[in-house]
Amino acid sequence: MKPMSSLPLIIFNYAGSPYEEWHQLAWGASFVLIMLVLFLNIITKIVETRWKNTILKVRNFNAYFGATKVLRNVNLEIPQNQIVALMGPSGCG
């Protein structure tokens, strides 16, 4: 196993050991790992919202088929370099 992928297994082994010092190490390592994942998620969200290049943005779109309103307040945002397919109820798009 790669060192990083085996880290949760190592923490689990320490937590299940009969030694109190190992339990404390496992709790500390779990806390550090959780904080690292949380920090990376926050940074990812900030980067996504700040540097997202939108090619198409639609806000509050309404469509009618005759007198029948078939789409109400549709919002759509398509980022650059994304493949998007719009599918209808029958599976056609």
SEFIZA-3560 file (N, C-alpha, C; in Angstrom, 3 decimals):
REM SEFIZA-3560
<numar><xx>0.831</xx><yy>-1.194</yy><zz>0.000</zz><atom>N</atom></numar>
<numar><xx>0.000</xx><yy>0.000</yy><zz>0.000</zz><atom>CA</atom></numar>
<numar><xx>0.868</xx><yy>1.249</yy><zz>0.000</zz><atom>C</atom></numar>
<numar><xx>0.340</xx><yy>2.297</yy><zz>-0.590</zz><atom>N</atom></numar>
<numar><xx>1.028</xx><yy>3.576</yy><zz>-0.558</zz><atom>CA</atom></numar>
<numar><xx>0.946</xx><yy>4.130</yy><zz>0.861</zz><atom>C</atom></numar>
<numar><xx>1.955</xx><yy>4.877</yy><zz>1.289</zz><atom>N</atom></numar>
<numar><xx>1.948</xx><yy>5.381</yy><zz>2.674</zz><atom>CA</atom></numar>
<numar><xx>0.710</xx><yy>6.199</yy><zz>3.035</zz><atom>C</atom></numar>
<numar><xx>0.246</xx><yy>7.066</yy><zz>2.143</zz><atom>N</atom></numar>
<numar><xx>-0.889</xx><yy>7.926</yy><zz>2.479</zz><atom>CA</atom></numar>
<numar><xx>-2.193</xx><yy>7.134</yy><zz>2.535</zz><atom>C</atom></numar>
<numar><xx>-2.338</xx><yy>6.157</yy><zz>1.652</zz><atom>N</atom></numar>
<numar><xx>-3.590</xx><yy>5.386</yy><zz>1.645</zz><atom>CA</atom></numar>
<numar><xx>-3.680</xx><yy>4.451</yy><zz>2.839</zz><atom>C</atom></numar>
<numar><xx>-2.552</xx><yy>4.098</yy><zz>3.434</zz><atom>N</atom></numar>
<numar><xx>-2.588</xx><yy>3.197</yy><zz>4.587</zz><atom>CA</atom></numar>
<numar><xx>-2.714</xx><yy>3.952</yy><zz>5.912</zz><atom>C</atom></numar>
<numar><xx>-2.704</xx><yy>5.277</yy><zz>5.878</zz><atom>N</atom></numar>
<numar><xx>-2.771</xx><yy>6.067</yy><zz>7.106</zz><atom>CA</atom></numar>
<numar><xx>-4.025</xx><yy>5.778</yy><zz>7.939</zz><atom>C</atom></numar>
<numar><xx>-5.232</xx><yy>5.740</yy><zz>7.354</zz><atom>N</atom></numar>
<numar><xx>-6.407</xx><yy>5.400</yy><zz>8.172</zz><atom>CA</atom></numar>
<numar><xx>-6.304</xx><yy>4.020</yy><zz>8.812</zz><atom>C</atom></numar>
<numar><xx>-5.690</xx><yy>3.062</yy><zz>8.119</zz><atom>N</atom></numar>
<numar><xx>-5.517</xx><yy>1.722</yy><zz>8.677</zz><atom>CA</atom></numar>
<numar><xx>-4.554</xx><yy>1.751</yy><zz>9.861</zz><atom>C</atom></numar>
<numar><xx>-3.504</xx><yy>2.527</yy><zz>9.749</zz><atom>N</atom></numar>
<numar><xx>-2.545</xx><yy>2.655</yy><zz>10.856</zz><atom>CA</atom></numar>
<numar><xx>-3.218</xx><yy>3.293</yy><zz>12.062</zz><atom>C</atom></numar>
<numar><xx>-4.012</xx><yy>4.344</yy><zz>11.817</zz><atom>N</atom></numar>
<numar><xx>-4.736</xx><yy>5.003</yy><zz>12.912</zz><atom>CA</atom></numar>
<numar><xx>-5.709</xx><yy>4.021</yy><zz>13.569</zz><atom>C</atom></numar>
<numar><xx>-6.414</xx><yy>3.233</yy><zz>12.770</zz><atom>N</atom></numar>
<numar><xx>-7.346</xx><yy>2.241</yy><zz>13.298</zz><atom>CA</atom></numar>
<numar><xx>-6.617</xx><yy>1.209</yy><zz>14.161</zz><atom>C</atom></numar>
<numar><xx>-5.457</xx><yy>0.756</yy><zz>13.696</zz><atom>N</atom></numar>
<numar><xx>-4.678</xx><yy>-0.220</yy><zz>14.467</zz><atom>CA</atom></numar>
<numar><xx>-4.220</xx><yy>0.364</yy><zz>15.804</zz><atom>C</atom></numar>
<numar><xx>-3.816</xx><yy>1.626</yy><zz>15.796</zz><atom>N</atom></numar>
<numar><xx>-3.403</xx><yy>2.272</yy><zz>17.042</zz><atom>CA</atom></numar>
<numar><xx>-4.601</xx><yy>2.408</yy><zz>17.990</zz><atom>C</atom></numar>
<numar><xx>-5.758</xx><yy>2.755</yy><zz>17.436</zz><atom>N</atom></numar>
<numar><xx>-6.950</xx><yy>2.937</yy><zz>18.281</zz><atom>CA</atom></numar>
<numar><xx>-7.394</xx><yy>1.625</yy><zz>18.920</zz><atom>C</atom></numar>
<numar><xx>-7.167</xx><yy>0.521</yy><zz>18.248</zz><atom>N</atom></numar>
<numar><xx>-7.578</xx><yy>-0.773</yy><zz>18.776</zz><atom>CA</atom></numar>
<numar><xx>-6.525</xx><yy>-1.469</yy><zz>19.613</zz><atom>C</atom></numar>
<numar><xx>-5.418</xx><yy>-0.818</yy><zz>19.827</zz><atom>N</atom></numar>
<numar><xx>-4.329</xx><yy>-1.453</yy><zz>20.580</zz><atom>CA</atom></numar>
<numar><xx>-4.624</xx><yy>-1.427</yy><zz>22.088</zz><atom>C</atom></numar>
<numar><xx>-3.943</xx><yy>-2.254</yy><zz>22.859</zz><atom>N</atom></numar>
<numar><xx>-4.174</xx><yy>-2.288</yy><zz>24.311</zz><atom>CA</atom></numar>
<numar><xx>-3.417</xx><yy>-1.192</yy><zz>25.071</zz><atom>C</atom></numar>
<numar><xx>-2.646</xx><yy>-0.367</yy><zz>24.379</zz><atom>N</atom></numar>
<numar><xx>-1.816</xx><yy>0.632</yy><zz>25.047</zz><atom>CA</atom></numar>
<numar><xx>-2.484</xx><yy>2.001</yy><zz>25.026</zz><atom>C</atom></numar>
<numar><xx>-2.576</xx><yy>2.635</yy><zz>26.189</zz><atom>N</atom></numar>
<numar><xx>-3.235</xx><yy>3.939</yy><zz>26.317</zz><atom>CA</atom></numar>
<numar><xx>-2.514</xx><yy>5.009</yy><zz>25.496</zz><atom>C</atom></numar>
<numar><xx>-1.192</xx><yy>4.963</yy><zz>25.467</zz><atom>N</atom></numar>
<numar><xx>-0.432</xx><yy>5.962</yy><zz>24.700</zz><atom>CA</atom></numar>
<numar><xx>-0.757</xx><yy>5.873</yy><zz>23.213</zz><atom>C</atom></numar>
<numar><xx>-0.965</xx><yy>4.662</yy><zz>22.715</zz><atom>N</atom></numar>
<numar><xx>-1.320</xx><yy>4.486</yy><zz>21.314</zz><atom>CA</atom></numar>
<numar><xx>-2.715</xx><yy>5.031</yy><zz>21.035</zz><atom>C</atom></numar>
<numar><xx>-3.630</xx><yy>4.908</yy><zz>21.995</zz><atom>N</atom></numar>
<numar><xx>-4.978</xx><yy>5.472</yy><zz>21.826</zz><atom>CA</atom></numar>
<numar><xx>-4.888</xx><yy>6.983</yy><zz>21.656</zz><atom>C</atom></numar>
<numar><xx>-4.059</xx><yy>7.615</yy><zz>22.484</zz><atom>N</atom></numar>
<numar><xx>-3.903</xx><yy>9.064</yy><zz>22.391</zz><atom>CA</atom></numar>
<numar><xx>-3.301</xx><yy>9.461</yy><zz>21.043</zz><atom>C</atom></numar>
<numar><xx>-2.337</xx><yy>8.687</yy><zz>20.572</zz><atom>N</atom></numar>
<numar><xx>-1.760</xx><yy>8.959</yy><zz>19.255</zz><atom>CA</atom></numar>
<numar><xx>-2.813</xx><yy>8.817</yy><zz>18.152</zz><atom>C</atom></numar>
<numar><xx>-3.664</xx><yy>7.811</yy><zz>18.298</zz><atom>N</atom></numar>
<numar><xx>-4.711</xx><yy>7.593</yy><zz>17.299</zz><atom>CA</atom></numar>
<numar><xx>-5.698</xx><yy>8.752</yy><zz>17.286</zz><atom>C</atom></numar>
<numar><xx>-6.111</xx><yy>9.239</yy><zz>18.477</zz><atom>N</atom></numar>
<numar><xx>-7.023</xx><yy>10.378</yy><zz>18.537</zz><atom>CA</atom></numar>
<numar><xx>-6.379</xx><yy>11.620</yy><zz>17.938</zz><atom>C</atom></numar>
<numar><xx>-5.120</xx><yy>11.844</yy><zz>18.256</zz><atom>N</atom></numar>
<numar><xx>-4.411</xx><yy>13.003</yy><zz>17.706</zz><atom>CA</atom></numar>
<numar><xx>-4.281</xx><yy>12.926</yy><zz>16.204</zz><atom>C</atom></numar>
<numar><xx>-3.927</xx><yy>11.761</yy><zz>15.692</zz><atom>N</atom></numar>
<numar><xx>-3.790</xx><yy>11.588</yy><zz>14.245</zz><atom>CA</atom></numar>
<numar><xx>-5.140</xx><yy>11.731</yy><zz>13.547</zz><atom>C</atom></numar>
<numar><xx>-6.202</xx><yy>11.207</yy><zz>14.158</zz><atom>N</atom></numar>
<numar><xx>-7.547</xx><yy>11.352</yy><zz>13.577</zz><atom>CA</atom></numar>
<numar><xx>-7.944</xx><yy>12.817</yy><zz>13.491</zz><atom>C</atom></numar>
<numar><xx>-7.672</xx><yy>13.560</yy><zz>14.552</zz><atom>N</atom></numar>
<numar><xx>-8.006</xx><yy>14.976</yy><zz>14.567</zz><atom>CA</atom></numar>
<numar><xx>-7.242</xx><yy>15.729</yy><zz>13.476</zz><atom>C</atom></numar>
<numar><xx>-5.947</xx><yy>15.457</yy><zz>13.360</zz><atom>N</atom></numar>
<numar><xx>-5.131</xx><yy>16.130</yy><zz>12.336</zz><atom>CA</atom></numar>
<numar><xx>-5.641</xx><yy>15.774</yy><zz>10.940</zz><atom>C</atom></numar>
<numar><xx>-5.971</xx><yy>14.519</yy><zz>10.719</zz><atom>N</atom></numar>
<numar><xx>-6.463</xx><yy>14.083</yy><zz>9.412</zz><atom>CA</atom></numar>
<numar><xx>-7.794</xx><yy>14.741</yy><zz>9.076</zz><atom>C</atom></numar>
<numar><xx>-8.698</xx><yy>14.819</yy><zz>10.032</zz><atom>N</atom></numar>
<numar><xx>-10.000</xx><yy>15.460</yy><zz>9.806</zz><atom>CA</atom></numar>
<numar><xx>-9.821</xx><yy>16.949</yy><zz>9.518</zz><atom>C</atom></numar>
<numar><xx>-8.959</xx><yy>17.613</yy><zz>10.269</zz><atom>N</atom></numar>
<numar><xx>-8.714</xx><yy>19.043</yy><zz>10.038</zz><atom>CA</atom></numar>
<numar><xx>-8.100</xx><yy>19.286</yy><zz>8.663</zz><atom>C</atom></numar>
<numar><xx>-7.208</xx><yy>18.390</yy><zz>8.241</zz><atom>N</atom></numar>
<numar><xx>-6.597</xx><yy>18.515</yy><zz>6.918</zz><atom>CA</atom></numar>
<numar><xx>-7.641</xx><yy>18.379</yy><zz>5.819</zz><atom>C</atom></numar>
<numar><xx>-8.517</xx><yy>17.391</yy><zz>5.937</zz><atom>N</atom></numar>
<numar><xx>-9.576</xx><yy>17.193</yy><zz>4.936</zz><atom>CA</atom></numar>
<numar><xx>-10.530</xx><yy>18.390</yy><zz>4.926</zz><atom>C</atom></numar>
<numar><xx>-10.901</xx><yy>18.886</yy><zz>6.096</zz><atom>N</atom></numar>
<numar><xx>-11.776</xx><yy>20.054</yy><zz>6.179</zz><atom>CA</atom></numar>
<numar><xx>-11.126</xx><yy>21.275</yy><zz>5.539</zz><atom>C</atom></numar>
<numar><xx>-9.869</xx><yy>21.517</yy><zz>5.838</zz><atom>N</atom></numar>
<numar><xx>-9.138</xx><yy>22.648</yy><zz>5.265</zz><atom>CA</atom></numar>
<numar><xx>-9.080</xx><yy>22.545</yy><zz>3.743</zz><atom>C</atom></numar>
<numar><xx>-8.770</xx><yy>21.353</yy><zz>3.221</zz><atom>N</atom></numar>
<numar><xx>-8.702</xx><yy>21.187</yy><zz>1.764</zz><atom>CA</atom></numar>
<numar><xx>-10.060</xx><yy>21.382</yy><zz>1.105</zz><atom>C</atom></numar>
<numar><xx>-11.141</xx><yy>20.942</yy><zz>1.754</zz><atom>N</atom></numar>
<numar><xx>-12.479</xx><yy>21.159</yy><zz>1.204</zz><atom>CA</atom></numar>
<numar><xx>-12.831</xx><yy>22.637</yy><zz>1.155</zz><atom>C</atom></numar>
<numar><xx>-12.490</xx><yy>23.369</yy><zz>2.199</zz><atom>N</atom></numar>
<numar><xx>-12.773</xx><yy>24.806</yy><zz>2.224</zz><atom>CA</atom></numar>
<numar><xx>-11.987</xx><yy>25.527</yy><zz>1.138</zz><atom>C</atom></numar>
<numar><xx>-10.717</xx><yy>25.207</yy><zz>0.997</zz><atom>N</atom></numar>
<numar><xx>-9.878</xx><yy>25.829</yy><zz>-0.034</zz><atom>CA</atom></numar>
<numar><xx>-10.416</xx><yy>25.501</yy><zz>-1.424</zz><atom>C</atom></numar>
<numar><xx>-10.845</xx><yy>24.268</yy><zz>-1.630</zz><atom>N</atom></numar>
<numar><xx>-11.393</xx><yy>23.872</yy><zz>-2.928</zz><atom>CA</atom></numar>
<numar><xx>-12.645</xx><yy>24.663</yy><zz>-3.265</zz><atom>C</atom></numar>
<numar><xx>-13.538</xx><yy>24.844</yy><zz>-2.289</zz><atom>N</atom></numar>
<numar><xx>-14.756</xx><yy>25.624</yy><zz>-2.528</zz><atom>CA</atom></numar>
<numar><xx>-14.431</xx><yy>27.077</yy><zz>-2.862</zz><atom>C</atom></numar>
<numar><xx>-13.467</xx><yy>27.652</yy><zz>-2.164</zz><atom>N</atom></numar>
<numar><xx>-13.077</xx><yy>29.039</yy><zz>-2.436</zz><atom>CA</atom></numar>
<numar><xx>-12.517</xx><yy>29.165</yy><zz>-3.848</zz><atom>C</atom></numar>
<numar><xx>-11.654</xx><yy>28.244</yy><zz>-4.233</zz><atom>N</atom></numar>
<numar><xx>-11.055</xx><yy>28.294</yy><zz>-5.569</zz><atom>CA</atom></numar>
<numar><xx>-12.119</xx><yy>28.090</yy><zz>-6.640</zz><atom>C</atom></numar>
<numar><xx>-13.042</xx><yy>27.145</yy><zz>-6.416</zz><atom>N</atom></numar>
<numar><xx>-14.098</xx><yy>26.895</yy><zz>-7.401</zz><atom>CA</atom></numar>
<numar><xx>-14.977</xx><yy>28.110</yy><zz>-7.607</zz><atom>C</atom></numar>
<numar><xx>-15.360</xx><yy>28.783</yy><zz>-6.538</zz><atom>N</atom></numar>
<numar><xx>-16.258</xx><yy>29.923</yy><zz>-6.684</zz><atom>CA</atom></numar>
<numar><xx>-15.546</xx><yy>31.153</yy><zz>-7.231</zz><atom>C</atom></numar>
<numar><xx>-14.271</xx><yy>31.293</yy><zz>-6.950</zz><atom>N</atom></numar>
<numar><xx>-13.548</xx><yy>32.485</yy><zz>-7.380</zz><atom>CA</atom></numar>
<numar><xx>-13.099</xx><yy>32.413</yy><zz>-8.827</zz><atom>C</atom></numar>
<numar><xx>-12.623</xx><yy>31.249</yy><zz>-9.269</zz><atom>N</atom></numar>
<numar><xx>-12.030</xx><yy>31.136</yy><zz>-10.588</zz><atom>CA</atom></numar>
<numar><xx>-12.851</xx><yy>30.298</yy><zz>-11.546</zz><atom>C</atom></numar>
<numar><xx>-14.111</xx><yy>30.187</yy><zz>-11.314</zz><atom>N</atom></numar>
<numar><xx>-14.963</xx><yy>29.411</yy><zz>-12.211</zz><atom>CA</atom></numar>
<numar><xx>-15.305</xx><yy>30.265</yy><zz>-13.426</zz><atom>C</atom></numar>
<numar><xx>-14.942</xx><yy>29.797</yy><zz>-14.602</zz><atom>N</atom></numar>
<numar><xx>-15.259</xx><yy>30.494</yy><zz>-15.847</zz><atom>CA</atom></numar>
<numar><xx>-16.547</xx><yy>29.923</yy><zz>-16.408</zz><atom>C</atom></numar>
<numar><xx>-17.566</xx><yy>30.744</yy><zz>-16.445</zz><atom>N</atom></numar>
<numar><xx>-18.867</xx><yy>30.303</yy><zz>-16.926</zz><atom>CA</atom></numar>
<numar><xx>-19.027</xx><yy>30.684</yy><zz>-18.386</zz><atom>C</atom></numar>
<numar><xx>-19.411</xx><yy>29.696</yy><zz>-19.191</zz><atom>N</atom></numar>
<numar><xx>-19.643</xx><yy>29.949</yy><zz>-20.613</zz><atom>CA</atom></numar>
<numar><xx>-21.084</xx><yy>30.381</yy><zz>-20.847</zz><atom>C</atom></numar>
<numar><xx>-22.024</xx><yy>29.745</yy><zz>-20.143</zz><atom>N</atom></numar>
<numar><xx>-23.441</xx><yy>30.057</yy><zz>-20.316</zz><atom>CA</atom></numar>
<numar><xx>-24.094</xx><yy>30.154</yy><zz>-18.947</zz><atom>C</atom></numar>
<numar><xx>-24.834</xx><yy>31.242</yy><zz>-18.745</zz><atom>N</atom></numar>
<numar><xx>-25.540</xx><yy>31.437</yy><zz>-17.476</zz><atom>CA</atom></numar>
<numar><xx>-26.972</xx><yy>31.866</yy><zz>-17.805</zz><atom>C</atom></numar>
<numar><xx>-27.931</xx><yy>31.112</yy><zz>-17.291</zz><atom>N</atom></numar>
<numar><xx>-29.353</xx><yy>31.407</yy><zz>-17.508</zz><atom>CA</atom></numar>
<numar><xx>-29.993</xx><yy>31.593</yy><zz>-16.138</zz><atom>C</atom></numar>
<numar><xx>-30.761</xx><yy>32.659</yy><zz>-15.970</zz><atom>N</atom></numar>
<numar><xx>-31.431</xx><yy>32.950</yy><zz>-14.699</zz><atom>CA</atom></numar>
<numar><xx>-32.930</xx><yy>33.170</yy><zz>-14.934</zz><atom>C</atom></numar>
<numar><xx>-33.739</xx><yy>32.501</yy><zz>-14.113</zz><atom>N</atom></numar>
<numar><xx>-35.206</xx><yy>32.670</yy><zz>-14.116</zz><atom>CA</atom></numar>
<numar><xx>-35.812</xx><yy>32.517</yy><zz>-15.508</zz><atom>C</atom></numar>
<numar><xx>-35.454</xx><yy>31.436</yy><zz>-16.189</zz><atom>N</atom></numar>
<numar><xx>-35.943</xx><yy>31.173</yy><zz>-17.542</zz><atom>CA</atom></numar>
<numar><xx>-37.321</xx><yy>30.519</yy><zz>-17.463</zz><atom>C</atom></numar>
<numar><xx>-38.253</xx><yy>31.031</yy><zz>-18.254</zz><atom>N</atom></numar>
<numar><xx>-39.604</xx><yy>30.468</yy><zz>-18.356</zz><atom>CA</atom></numar>
<numar><xx>-39.876</xx><yy>30.119</yy><zz>-19.808</zz><atom>C</atom></numar>
<numar><xx>-40.549</xx><yy>28.989</yy><zz>-20.033</zz><atom>N</atom></numar>
<numar><xx>-40.893</xx><yy>28.585</yy><zz>-21.393</zz><atom>CA</atom></numar>
<numar><xx>-42.353</xx><yy>28.145</yy><zz>-21.417</zz><atom>C</atom></numar>
<numar><xx>-42.994</xx><yy>28.418</yy><zz>-22.553</zz><atom>N</atom></numar>
<numar><xx>-44.414</xx><yy>28.096</yy><zz>-22.727</zz><atom>CA</atom></numar>
<numar><xx>-44.588</xx><yy>27.215</yy><zz>-23.943</zz><atom>C</atom></numar>
<numar><xx>-45.519</xx><yy>26.282</yy><zz>-23.854</zz><atom>N</atom></numar>
<numar><xx>-45.959</xx><yy>25.489</yy><zz>-24.993</zz><atom>CA</atom></numar>
<numar><xx>-47.415</xx><yy>25.859</yy><zz>-25.205</zz><atom>C</atom></numar>
<numar><xx>-47.636</xx><yy>26.783</yy><zz>-26.124</zz><atom>N</atom></numar>
<numar><xx>-48.964</xx><yy>27.374</yy><zz>-26.276</zz><atom>CA</atom></numar>
<numar><xx>-49.232</xx><yy>28.252</yy><zz>-25.062</zz><atom>C</atom></numar>
<numar><xx>-50.324</xx><yy>27.997</yy><zz>-24.371</zz><atom>N</atom></numar>
<numar><xx>-50.655</xx><yy>28.765</yy><zz>-23.171</zz><atom>CA</atom></numar>
<numar><xx>-50.155</xx><yy>28.086</yy><zz>-21.897</zz><atom>C</atom></numar>
<numar><xx>-49.578</xx><yy>26.901</yy><zz>-22.047</zz><atom>N</atom></numar>
<numar><xx>-49.120</xx><yy>26.133</yy><zz>-20.879</zz><atom>CA</atom></numar>
<numar><xx>-47.667</xx><yy>26.467</yy><zz>-20.555</zz><atom>C</atom></numar>
<numar><xx>-47.446</xx><yy>26.826</yy><zz>-19.321</zz><atom>N</atom></numar>
<numar><xx>-46.081</xx><yy>27.109</yy><zz>-18.868</zz><atom>CA</atom></numar>
<numar><xx>-45.396</xx><yy>25.769</yy><zz>-18.577</zz><atom>C</atom></numar>
<numar><xx>-44.348</xx><yy>25.444</yy><zz>-19.349</zz><atom>N</atom></numar>
<numar><xx>-43.689</xx><yy>24.154</yy><zz>-19.201</zz><atom>CA</atom></numar>
<numar><xx>-42.387</xx><yy>24.244</yy><zz>-18.407</zz><atom>C</atom></numar>
<numar><xx>-41.776</xx><yy>25.406</yy><zz>-18.324</zz><atom>N</atom></numar>
<numar><xx>-40.586</xx><yy>25.616</yy><zz>-17.503</zz><atom>CA</atom></numar>
<numar><xx>-40.787</xx><yy>26.862</yy><zz>-16.661</zz><atom>C</atom></numar>
<numar><xx>-40.483</xx><yy>26.746</yy><zz>-15.356</zz><atom>N</atom></numar>
<numar><xx>-40.660</xx><yy>27.876</yy><zz>-14.437</zz><atom>CA</atom></numar>
<numar><xx>-39.347</xx><yy>28.199</yy><zz>-13.748</zz><atom>C</atom></numar>
<numar><xx>-38.884</xx><yy>29.412</yy><zz>-13.906</zz><atom>N</atom></numar>
<numar><xx>-37.720</xx><yy>29.930</yy><zz>-13.183</zz><atom>CA</atom></numar>
<numar><xx>-36.536</xx><yy>28.962</yy><zz>-13.184</zz><atom>C</atom></numar>
<numar><xx>-36.134</xx><yy>28.525</yy><zz>-14.349</zz><atom>N</atom></numar>
<numar><xx>-35.002</xx><yy>27.607</yy><zz>-14.484</zz><atom>CA</atom></numar>
<numar><xx>-33.705</xx><yy>28.416</yy><zz>-14.419</zz><atom>C</atom></numar>
<numar><xx>-32.769</xx><yy>27.952</yy><zz>-13.586</zz><atom>N</atom></numar>
<numar><xx>-31.439</xx><yy>28.540</yy><zz>-13.495</zz><atom>CA</atom></numar>
<numar><xx>-30.438</xx><yy>27.510</yy><zz>-13.977</zz><atom>C</atom></numar>
<numar><xx>-29.523</xx><yy>27.934</yy><zz>-14.824</zz><atom>N</atom></numar>
<numar><xx>-28.545</xx><yy>27.023</yy><zz>-15.396</zz><atom>CA</atom></numar>
<numar><xx>-27.220</xx><yy>27.752</yy><zz>-15.535</zz><atom>C</atom></numar>
<numar><xx>-26.161</xx><yy>27.089</yy><zz>-15.128</zz><atom>N</atom></numar>
<numar><xx>-24.827</xx><yy>27.653</yy><zz>-15.269</zz><atom>CA</atom></numar>
<numar><xx>-23.916</xx><yy>26.545</yy><zz>-15.780</zz><atom>C</atom></numar>
<numar><xx>-23.307</xx><yy>26.771</yy><zz>-16.934</zz><atom>N</atom></numar>
<numar><xx>-22.432</xx><yy>25.777</yy><zz>-17.536</zz><atom>CA</atom></numar>
<numar><xx>-21.003</xx><yy>26.312</yy><zz>-17.489</zz><atom>C</atom></numar>
<numar><xx>-20.134</xx><yy>25.649</yy><zz>-16.708</zz><atom>N</atom></numar>
<numar><xx>-18.745</xx><yy>26.090</yy><zz>-16.632</zz><atom>CA</atom></numar>
<numar><xx>-17.962</xx><yy>25.732</yy><zz>-17.889</zz><atom>C</atom></numar>
<numar><xx>-16.866</xx><yy>26.429</yy><zz>-18.082</zz><atom>N</atom></numar>
<numar><xx>-15.987</xx><yy>26.173</yy><zz>-19.211</zz><atom>CA</atom></numar>
<numar><xx>-15.402</xx><yy>24.766</yy><zz>-19.093</zz><atom>C</atom></numar>
<numar><xx>-15.190</xx><yy>24.128</yy><zz>-20.233</zz><atom>N</atom></numar>
<numar><xx>-14.600</xx><yy>22.790</yy><zz>-20.321</zz><atom>CA</atom></numar>
<numar><xx>-15.454</xx><yy>21.712</yy><zz>-19.654</zz><atom>C</atom></numar>
<numar><xx>-16.770</xx><yy>21.872</yy><zz>-19.691</zz><atom>N</atom></numar>
<numar><xx>-17.692</xx><yy>20.870</yy><zz>-19.161</zz><atom>CA</atom></numar>
<numar><xx>-18.580</xx><yy>20.377</yy><zz>-20.291</zz><atom>C</atom></numar>
<numar><xx>-18.927</xx><yy>19.111</yy><zz>-20.242</zz><atom>N</atom></numar>
<numar><xx>-19.871</xx><yy>18.552</yy><zz>-21.191</zz><atom>CA</atom></numar>
<numar><xx>-21.209</xx><yy>18.437</yy><zz>-20.469</zz><atom>C</atom></numar>
<numar><xx>-22.238</xx><yy>19.030</yy><zz>-21.060</zz><atom>N</atom></numar>
<numar><xx>-23.558</xx><yy>19.068</yy><zz>-20.420</zz><atom>CA</atom></numar>
<numar><xx>-24.587</xx><yy>18.544</yy><zz>-21.420</zz><atom>C</atom></numar>
<numar><xx>-25.477</xx><yy>17.705</yy><zz>-20.930</zz><atom>N</atom></numar>
<numar><xx>-26.576</xx><yy>17.208</yy><zz>-21.749</zz><atom>CA</atom></numar>
<numar><xx>-27.876</xx><yy>17.515</yy><zz>-21.037</zz><atom>C</atom></numar>
<numar><xx>-28.840</xx><yy>18.030</yy><zz>-21.743</zz><atom>N</atom></numar>
<numar><xx>-30.170</xx><yy>18.289</yy><zz>-21.210</zz><atom>CA</atom></numar>
<numar><xx>-31.082</xx><yy>17.170</yy><zz>-21.677</zz><atom>C</atom></numar>
<numar><xx>-31.678</xx><yy>16.449</yy><zz>-20.736</zz><atom>N</atom></numar>
<numar><xx>-32.502</xx><yy>15.293</yy><zz>-21.053</zz><atom>CA</atom></numar>
<numar><xx>-33.961</xx><yy>15.581</yy><zz>-20.750</zz><atom>C</atom></numar>
<numar><xx>-34.814</xx><yy>15.169</yy><zz>-21.635</zz><atom>N</atom></numar>
<numar><xx>-36.246</xx><yy>15.306</yy><zz>-21.423</zz><atom>CA</atom></numar>
<numar><xx>-36.803</xx><yy>14.085</yy><zz>-20.690</zz><atom>C</atom></numar>
<numar><xx>-38.098</xx><yy>14.107</yy><zz>-20.352</zz><atom>N</atom></numar>
<numar><xx>-38.692</xx><yy>12.995</yy><zz>-19.608</zz><atom>CA</atom></numar>
<numar><xx>-38.640</xx><yy>11.662</yy><zz>-20.349</zz><atom>C</atom></numar>
<numar><xx>-38.627</xx><yy>11.706</yy><zz>-21.684</zz><atom>N</atom></numar>
<numar><xx>-38.575</xx><yy>10.450</yy><zz>-22.453</zz><atom>CA</atom></numar>
<numar><xx>-37.151</xx><yy>9.967</yy><zz>-22.660</zz><atom>C</atom></numar>
<numar><xx>-36.161</xx><yy>10.747</yy><zz>-22.187</zz><atom>N</atom></numar>
<numar><xx>-34.769</xx><yy>10.357</yy><zz>-22.350</zz><atom>CA</atom></numar>
<numar><xx>-34.099</xx><yy>10.980</yy><zz>-23.554</zz><atom>C</atom></numar>
<numar><xx>-34.845</xx><yy>11.770</yy><zz>-24.295</zz><atom>N</atom></numar>
<numar><xx>-34.234</xx><yy>12.433</yy><zz>-25.446</zz><atom>CA</atom></numar>
<numar><xx>-33.634</xx><yy>13.774</yy><zz>-25.005</zz><atom>C</atom></numar>
<numar><xx>-32.666</xx><yy>14.238</yy><zz>-25.742</zz><atom>N</atom></numar>
<numar><xx>-32.043</xx><yy>15.503</yy><zz>-25.344</zz><atom>CA</atom></numar>
<numar><xx>-31.535</xx><yy>16.253</yy><zz>-26.517</zz><atom>C</atom></numar>
//
